[in-house]
Amino acid sequence: MGASVVHVAWEDAQAYATWAGKRLPTEAEWEYAARGGLIGKRYAWGNEFTENGRYMANTWQGKFPSVNLRSDGHPGTAPVKSYAANDFGLYDMIGNVWEWTADWYDADAYRKAGTAALVKNPQGPEQCYHPGNNYARERVTKGGSFLCADNYCINYRPSARRGTAYDSGASHIGFRCVKDKNKGDKVAARQQTAHR
């Protein structure tokens, strides 16, 4: 089993993706890939957090930050492929570590998208917008991490998002790359799972 790459700032993830002939996914691409074709469900695997008492992703069990029951068997990051792949064959899209996307964070992105015409594979905003922090330079991270708990953050849902300072690296932030199926065809992006 592989290991997650963590402690990587956005610029480093972007540099690696470029070096590898790939790129970071847009927020929309990431969410589409995380759902694995399952539309309208709360989690990437259905509407219940566990299936038949089995955890479906590496998250915090217990009251964060004082009680980690480790019911999923992992006190921190889990080895890649510790949980079943989704219907697109992608592992660990939810939980384990937050994943960088290419998009700038805009706190009002979903509200703005709701007033716009339907767009296939929307691209992110041209700059960061974080109310109350005019100096923020944040990129969107998705998927939640092993530190997400019901009482703290329920960000292990495909739709959940947060802004993370682009120059931050942490033990719960990683990335994965995408490679376009045909050069210049970003609509038909094929997710790659070799690196996270």
C-alpha positions as CSV (number, residue, x, y, z in Angstrom):
1,M,0.0,0.0,0.0
2,G,1.2,3.5,-0.8
3,A,1.4,6.4,1.6
4,S,-0.2,9.8,1.4
5,V,2.0,12.8,0.6
6,V,1.4,15.4,3.3
7,H,3.0,18.7,4.5
8,V,2.8,20.0,1.0
9,A,1.8,23.6,0.3
10,W,-0.3,24.4,-2.8
11,E,2.6,25.8,-4.8
12,D,4.6,22.6,-4.2
13,A,1.6,20.4,-5.2
14,Q,1.2,22.5,-8.3
15,A,4.9,22.3,-9.2
16,Y,4.8,18.5,-8.8
17,A,1.7,18.2,-11.0
18,T,3.3,20.3,-13.7
19,W,6.6,18.3,-13.5
20,A,4.6,15.1,-13.9
21,G,2.7,16.4,-16.9
22,K,-0.5,16.6,-15.0
23,R,-2.4,19.3,-13.0
24,L,-4.5,19.8,-9.9
25,P,-8.2,19.2,-10.3
26,T,-10.7,22.1,-10.3
27,E,-13.1,22.0,-7.3
28,A,-15.9,20.8,-9.7
29,E,-13.7,18.0,-11.1
30,W,-12.7,16.9,-7.6
31,E,-16.3,16.8,-6.3
32,Y,-17.4,14.9,-9.4
33,A,-14.6,12.3,-9.0
34,A,-15.3,12.0,-5.2
35,R,-19.0,11.1,-5.9
36,G,-18.0,8.3,-8.2
37,G,-21.2,8.7,-10.1
38,L,-23.4,8.7,-7.0
39,I,-25.5,11.8,-7.2
40,G,-27.6,13.4,-4.5
41,K,-26.3,11.5,-1.5
42,R,-24.9,13.1,1.7
43,Y,-21.7,11.1,1.6
44,A,-19.6,9.7,-1.3
45,W,-21.0,6.2,-0.6
46,G,-24.6,6.9,0.4
47,N,-26.7,8.7,3.1
48,E,-25.4,6.9,6.2
49,F,-22.0,7.6,7.7
50,T,-21.3,3.9,8.2
51,E,-22.4,0.9,6.2
52,N,-23.3,-2.1,8.3
53,G,-21.2,-0.7,11.2
54,R,-18.2,-0.3,8.9
55,Y,-16.4,3.0,8.5
56,M,-16.1,4.1,4.9
57,A,-13.4,6.8,5.3
58,N,-10.7,7.7,7.8
59,T,-12.2,10.4,10.1
60,W,-12.1,11.2,13.8
61,Q,-14.4,9.1,16.0
62,G,-15.2,10.6,19.3
63,K,-15.3,14.2,20.5
64,F,-12.6,16.3,18.9
65,P,-10.0,17.2,20.1
66,S,-10.0,15.4,23.4
67,V,-11.3,11.9,22.7
68,N,-10.3,9.9,19.6
69,L,-11.9,6.4,19.9
70,R,-9.9,5.2,16.8
71,S,-12.9,3.0,15.9
72,D,-11.7,2.9,12.3
73,G,-8.3,1.6,13.4
74,H,-6.4,4.7,12.4
75,P,-5.2,7.3,14.9
76,G,-3.8,9.5,12.1
77,T,-3.4,9.0,8.4
78,A,-4.3,5.6,7.0
79,P,-2.4,3.8,4.2
80,V,-3.7,4.4,0.7
81,K,-6.4,1.9,-0.2
82,S,-7.5,1.2,3.4
83,Y,-11.1,1.8,2.3
84,A,-13.0,0.6,-0.7
85,A,-12.7,2.5,-4.0
86,N,-15.7,4.4,-5.4
87,D,-17.4,3.4,-8.6
88,F,-14.8,5.4,-10.6
89,G,-12.1,3.2,-9.0
90,L,-10.7,6.1,-6.9
91,Y,-9.5,5.5,-3.3
92,D,-9.6,7.7,-0.3
93,M,-11.4,10.7,-1.8
94,I,-13.0,11.3,1.5
95,G,-11.2,11.6,4.9
96,N,-7.6,10.8,5.5
97,V,-6.2,14.2,4.3
98,W,-7.6,17.3,2.8
99,E,-6.8,17.6,-0.9
100,W,-5.7,20.7,-2.8
101,T,-7.7,21.8,-5.8
102,A,-6.6,24.4,-8.5
103,D,-9.4,26.9,-7.5
104,W,-9.1,30.0,-5.5
105,Y,-11.4,30.0,-2.4
106,D,-14.5,32.2,-2.7
107,A,-16.8,31.9,0.3
108,D,-19.7,32.9,-1.9
109,A,-19.0,30.6,-4.8
110,Y,-22.0,28.4,-4.4
111,R,-24.4,31.3,-4.0
112,K,-22.9,33.0,-7.1
113,A,-23.2,29.7,-9.0
114,G,-26.8,29.4,-8.1
115,T,-27.6,32.7,-9.9
116,A,-25.6,31.8,-13.0
117,A,-26.5,29.7,-16.0
118,L,-25.7,26.0,-15.8
119,V,-22.0,25.5,-16.7
120,K,-20.4,22.2,-17.5
121,N,-17.2,21.8,-15.6
122,P,-17.1,25.3,-14.1
123,Q,-13.7,26.9,-13.5
124,G,-12.9,28.5,-10.2
125,P,-12.8,32.3,-9.5
126,E,-9.9,34.5,-10.6
127,Q,-9.1,35.5,-7.0
128,C,-9.7,34.6,-3.4
129,Y,-12.7,36.1,-1.5
130,H,-12.9,35.5,2.2
131,P,-15.2,37.9,4.1
132,G,-13.5,39.4,7.1
133,N,-10.0,38.7,5.7
134,N,-9.2,41.0,2.9
135,Y,-5.6,39.7,2.7
136,A,-6.5,36.0,2.4
137,R,-4.8,34.0,-0.3
138,E,-6.6,30.7,0.0
139,R,-7.1,27.8,-2.4
140,V,-10.0,25.3,-2.0
141,T,-9.3,22.1,-0.2
142,K,-11.8,19.2,-0.3
143,G,-12.5,15.8,1.3
144,G,-11.9,16.4,5.0
145,S,-9.3,14.6,7.0
146,F,-8.6,12.2,9.9
147,L,-9.2,15.3,12.1
148,C,-12.8,15.8,11.0
149,A,-15.4,14.8,13.6
150,D,-19.2,15.3,13.9
151,N,-18.8,17.9,16.8
152,Y,-16.1,19.9,15.0
153,C,-16.3,19.7,11.2
154,I,-18.5,17.4,9.1
155,N,-16.4,18.2,6.0
156,Y,-16.0,14.6,4.9
157,R,-18.9,15.2,2.4
158,P,-18.2,15.6,-1.3
159,S,-19.9,19.0,-1.3
160,A,-17.9,20.3,1.7
161,R,-15.1,22.8,1.1
162,R,-12.8,25.1,2.9
163,G,-10.2,27.7,2.1
164,T,-6.6,27.0,3.0
165,A,-3.7,29.4,2.8
166,Y,-1.9,28.5,-0.4
167,D,1.5,28.5,1.4
168,S,0.4,26.1,4.2
169,G,1.4,22.5,4.6
170,A,0.1,20.3,7.4
171,S,0.0,16.7,8.4
172,H,-3.6,16.6,7.2
173,I,-3.2,18.2,3.8
174,G,-2.2,16.4,0.6
175,F,-3.1,16.3,-3.1
176,R,-3.8,14.2,-6.1
177,C,-3.2,15.0,-9.8
178,V,-5.4,14.7,-12.8
179,K,-4.4,14.2,-16.4
180,D,-6.5,15.4,-19.3
181,K,-7.7,12.6,-21.6
182,N,-6.9,14.6,-24.7
183,K,-4.5,17.5,-24.6
184,G,-6.5,20.7,-24.0
185,D,-9.7,18.8,-23.2
186,K,-10.2,19.7,-19.6
187,V,-13.9,18.7,-19.7
188,A,-12.9,15.0,-20.2
189,A,-10.4,14.9,-17.3
190,R,-9.3,11.5,-16.2
191,Q,-8.6,11.3,-12.5
192,Q,-5.2,9.8,-11.5
193,T,-4.8,8.2,-8.1
194,A,-1.1,7.5,-8.0
195,H,-0.3,10.6,-5.9
196,R,-2.2,12.2,-3.1
